[in-house]
Every structure is written in structure tokens, then in C-alpha cells.
Amino acid sequence: MELWYTEKQTPALGFSCKVKETLYRAQTDYQEIAVLDTFQFGRMLVLDGMVQTTVADEFIYHEMIVHIPLRTHPQPRSVLVIGGGDGGAVREISKYPQVERITLAEIDLQVVEAAKRFLPEISSALEDFRLEIKIVDGIEYIRSLQAAYDIIIVDSTEPVGPAVGLFASSFYEAVYRALKPEGIIVAQTESPFLNAALIRTVFRRLKAIFPQTSLYLAPVPTYPSGLWSFSLGSKCYDPLQPQGKLLPRDTRYYTPQVHRSAFSLPRFVQELLEE
Ligand code: SAM
């Protein structure tokens, strides 16, 4: 008998994977967690029926959400990740020796525990000595901060449930206050094919707060439509002029050329950013 997992990406579109085994399933206070072992993408983390990450293609998403902001800043010392309980973003941040303090603000302890148990390739840096894991709502946590971080990375779930507020103007205002004077925010902002309205809204909200805003793209095969967007707000540095001198080690997707080209937007995406 064959077992298949299907994510209903839209009411009219499904993404299916042949499954070897369901390794873990739990209902937490926030979401349903599943870890599947798939033939095509290896182990896969699924939250509320939506693919969050897979061992085969996670490197693209995690390298792009981390290295673009960290190489844009000349000397990132303190980095906050909101969400990101799988640990992939932390693993990429841990490649920077100049980073002294990493905070992971994840609402659901069971995501962190499932990642440590079933996704060791992704979660390996959750033991980094510079990391503090806070099991908190990122929206609450950010409100208490003033000029505390060089970089804030919003590695959130889709804007449903506890993640809805991570896409609100009031959240971005709090992020602005929580960033140091040369700080940078990057947020994952879904697919330009399927979530155009969301990208437009987030971009407008960031633009009302940050002096520099830009959008960049990367292909992520297991995410809806395969084309993913990241929205960046910067108080000072232009991401097209990266200030970082050192290149992160062991990247498989990120290069300085990819950094530049990710900001070259197709016309239909460019149009989403126009007033
Ligand atoms: N890379 C992924 C994607 O784009 O699909 C995101 C992965 S990561 C596992 C997302 C995490 O955000 C989840 O573990 C979820 O628990 C967390 N999260 C959602 N809302 C949150 C909030 N308000 N504060 C902190 N963490 C939150």
C-alpha cells in the first residue's frame, strides 16, 4: 500500500509526497505538528497541514533569510529570530563568529523538541553557546525591547493563528524600536503567485516605517508555487551594497552573486511594490 501526504495549498491546488513513515504527530496548544519521512524530500516538518521545512530543500530558505541581512550589516553582533523553532535560521546565524548573542523567540516548545529529536541536520545549532531560547509569543517579547538587536528575522508560519500579528503594522513598529540604529528586519512573506495581496500590504507597512525597503526572491521547491519572497526593512544599510567582509562557510545556495541577483525582480513582482 502506498501512503501519500497532500497539502491543500489553495482550495484548488494540492502538493503531494509519497511517505515512507509518519515519525511524529502531536496536537499542541498552538498547532498540529507532524514529522513525515518522505521519499522525495527526506524528513519534513508539517504544522497544521502546511509544509514548514524539509531536509532536502531547507538550505535555500534558511540561507536566504539569514545571509542577506547578516552580510548587509557590517558587524552583526546580536540577532533575534522570531518563530524558527526548527533551528535552521539559527544554524546559519551560528556561522558568523562576530555574532555574540542569538535569541530564538518561539511560541511552541514542542516544535523545538520535535526538531531536536527528528531533524538533527536542521536543528544542530540549537545547542550553540551564544543562543538563548525563549518560549514566548514573539509579539509580546518584541514590545519589551528598545534598541536591543542588530538584526531581527521573522521566520514565521503563514499568517494564521498565532502568526497573524507578526504581519501587522504595530508589530513592525515594535520591531523598529527593538532594532539598534543601524538595524535590519527580514520577514518571510510567502509566494508572489499566491499571496500577492499579502506582499503588497507588508511592503507598504514596512515602507511607512523603514527608510529602506526591498523585496527579494528565492525558489523553495516544497513551498506553495515554489517561488518565495522575503521583505527587508533597513534603518541604514542598502542590501545591494553588502558591508560584511567575511563570507559564511559551507553555503550551498548563497553566494555574493546570488545575493545581488535575488533583488532583480520580474515585472509582475515589481508591480506589487508600486503605489
Ligand atoms: N520556514 C517556515 C515557513 O516559511 O513555512 C517557518 C518555519 S518555523 C517552524 C515557524 C514557527 O513560527 C513555528 O514553529 C511557530 O510555532 C512559530 N510561531 C508562529 N507564531 C508565532 C509567534 N507569534 N511568536 C513566536 N513564534 C511563532
Residues whose N, C-alpha, C, O or C-beta is under 5 A from the ligand:
A	BS01	SAM	V51 Q52 I82 G83 G84 G85 D86 A105 E106 I107 D108 V111 V136 D137 G138 I139 D155 S156 T157 P162 A163 Q188
